Amino acid sequence: MAPHAWIKLPLPPLADTLKQSEGANTWPVERREGRKMKRAAIHLRPIGVRRLSLFAAFMAFFLMAVEPTYASGTLQAYVTIPNPQATPGSGDGQGADGAIDTTPSLLELDAIKTVDASAMALISVAARQVDLARQPDGAREIAKSLIAANYNWSEKQFTCLDQLWTKESHWNYKARNKVSGAHGIAQALPATKMEIVGTDWRTNPVTQITWGLKYVKERYNTPCAAWSKFKRSNWY
């Protein structure tokens, strides 16, 4: 609402008000005509005029306190009530009243079911991989599958990787160096480096293996080069 709003109230003409308010009580009004003073009696009801003034003041205050749009316009409220019964349409995607029908078709429902089934299958496979990698032998199998999918390393390279990570952690995803803070199968230092792969690096062995392979590739190119570095320095 505007802080300063002037509202004009439509009031009846004064003459009509005076005619309707004639009564026994009178107010003397003096008017000068030439040199003589004449008194004209205008019959008014003081109580009626007072009520009219109070009513006009009340209406002015009310309209100033209300939004101008509401004071001059008409409020309309629309409520949508869902129809529990299906309305037969014309076959063009609209109902009998012309409203667009948003109910998914059977084909769309089948597509949603297919997507949901695929997503659930991927989640199930990932969960099985995590459970498998919680054991050292299972972690080795996951590493082999990741190498075959993402790296062109030979079996000899995997042998070097096996020796390296056996020395570091015995393929235990819970392994932690109390002195340095290195953590996981690949003994990442600091352990937060693994966040570039996943924030679940503390409990997810697949995240640890994925990061470890990436680190070996970027730092040494091959696991055998990383293993050679470890044998010389006792770290890689």
Secondary structure, 3 states (H helix, E strand, C coil): CCCCCCCCCCCCCHHHHHHHCCCCCEEEEEEEECCEEEEEEEECCHHHHHHHHHHHHHHHHHHHHCCHHHHHCCCCCCCCCCCCCCCCCCCCCECCCCCECCCCCHHHHHHHHHHHHHHHHHHHHHHHHHHHHCCHHHHHHHHHHHHHHHCCCCHHHHHHHHHHHHHHHCCCCCCECCCCCCECCCCECCHHHHHHCCCCCCCCHHHHHHHHHHHHHHHHCCHHHHHHHHHHHCCC
